[in-house]
Amino acid sequence: MTIGTQADIAIVTEHRENVLVIPRAGLRNYMGRDYVQVLEGESRKEVDVEKGIVSATEVEIRKGLSEKQQIILAN
């Protein structure tokens, strides 16, 4: 590399393995309450969750949601 050459770098500040991650559009917040809407049969149900790492596009879910549940994304 010479002076003036451009380079792209990534700095990883946190990393976890074997975690449940959802699209950020699935996480909802109301008055400090974090929750998701899940599909149960043909109806919606609100489920409180505990979030972990939050990126621009994804959210780690630490508690409250299981891997088989289907979430409803915000419009």
N, C-alpha and C positions, 0 to 999 in steps of 0.2 A: 504494500500500500504506500502511496506517495502523498505528500502534503497536498491538500485540496481535493483528494478523492472522497466521494460520498460513500457512506455505509449505513445500512439499516441494522439497528440493534433492538433487542427485547430484554427488558429487565423484569424478571419474575420475582414478585414480592411475597407471594404465598402460593403454595401448591398442595393439594390434597388428592389422595387417590380413593377410589371406591366410594364416591359420594353421589347423592341424588342431585341432579342439576335440571332446572327448568328454564324455559325462555323468560326473560325479564317481563314480557307482556303478560305472563300468567300470575305474577305476584301483585296483589292489591294491598292497599294500605288505607285505613280509615281511623283517624284519631289515635294514631300510634299502634293500631292493631294490624299485624301482618297476616294475611290470609290468602287462600286460593279458592277458586270455585271448582268443584269436581263434579263430574257427571256420574249420577247414580241412577241407573235405568234410564228413564227419560226426563229426570228432574235434576236440578242443580242443588248443590249443597255447599255451604261455606265451611272451610276447614282452616282453623288457626294453625300457623306454621312458625317455626323458628328458623330464620335465615342465617346463613353463614356468609361466605364470600360473595360479594355482588360485583359483577363486571358491567360493562356497557350493554351486554346482550344476554347475560345469563345470571342465574341466582342459585347458589347452593342452598338446599333445604336440609336442615339438620334434624328437625323433628316435625311431626304432624302429618306427613304424607308418605305413602308407600309407593314403591316402584310400579305397581300395577294400576294405580289410580289414574284416571284420565282427567287432566285439568282443562279448564275452559280459558282460552286466551282473551284478554281485553280487546275490545273493538278499537 
